[in-house]
Amino acid sequence: MSHELRTPMNAIIGFSQLLLRQKHQLGETQADMVNRILNNGKHLLALINDILDLSKIEAGRLELKVERFRLSDLVKATTEELRSLADQKQLQLLITDQLANPQILNDSSRLRQVLVNLLSNAIKFTDQGSITLEIREVSDDRLAMIVQDTGIGIAPGEIPHIFEEFRQVDQSSTRRHAGTGLGLAITRWLVQEMGGHITVTSVLHQGSTFRVDIPREIPNGRTSEAELPHCLAPGDQPLMRN
Ligand code: ADP
């Protein structure tokens, strides 16, 4: 199913990118149209990926693939990928790596997904100032990853809800930004599955801090159906279940 959904999107995104490389052959209006196809295609692909993740979570089929790697390398690579987004908004992206021992046991691509979600939200909801990512040891066997921004902040009453599926804070400035409203629900589930937890503190109009605490080593295991309610609010119906 995921193949059928992703393949047409890859064609739409790939051919739009090819067309834009031949920009000189396109008129200004045509280039603008292709740009819109590309941006909307990317947005739709992100939505498809999030919905597929959520349906895997709810079916008990999302498995962490545990391996040993250097968290510092993952952080470096991920922040370099996102740096151009921060640059476009003239935001500083600062990394503080205080790990004495950078070796961890985790699922590198899922941990990367957690970092991308938090950092891209921080960039998206900040118009001026900086984004900082700090990684450090909390104890011998636990680490913290802290993403802090100087953005629009989140009202106290909204904080408990931002981890719910499809939940987006209803502020006009928030809605200027595209998003699926699924990133934090998936992020929280992944972090909990890693044996960790995520917390947020925020001051409206001043900024937000998301903190992820995880064990240095997570056990290699499969998600079981019994663990599903993690990311569902009480009374919520599971999505995408046929
Ligand atoms: P989205 O795709 O909308 O970013 P998320 O699940 O990642 O969905 O986030 C849910 C909502 O939480 C966002 O729409 C936004 O209203 C709020 N939010 C998340 N991160 C931040 C942040 N760093 N600053 C302000 N608001 C945030």
Boltz pocket constraint, residues with backbone or C-beta under 6 A from the ligand:
constraints:
  - pocket:
      binder: B
      contacts: [[A, 117], [A, 118], [A, 121], [A, 122], [A, 125], [A, 149], [A, 151], [A, 152], [A, 153], [A, 154], [A, 162], [A, 163], [A, 164], [A, 167], [A, 168], [A, 169], [A, 170], [A, 174], [A, 178], [A, 179], [A, 180], [A, 181], [A, 182], [A, 183], [A, 184], [A, 185], [A, 208]]
      max_distance: 6.0
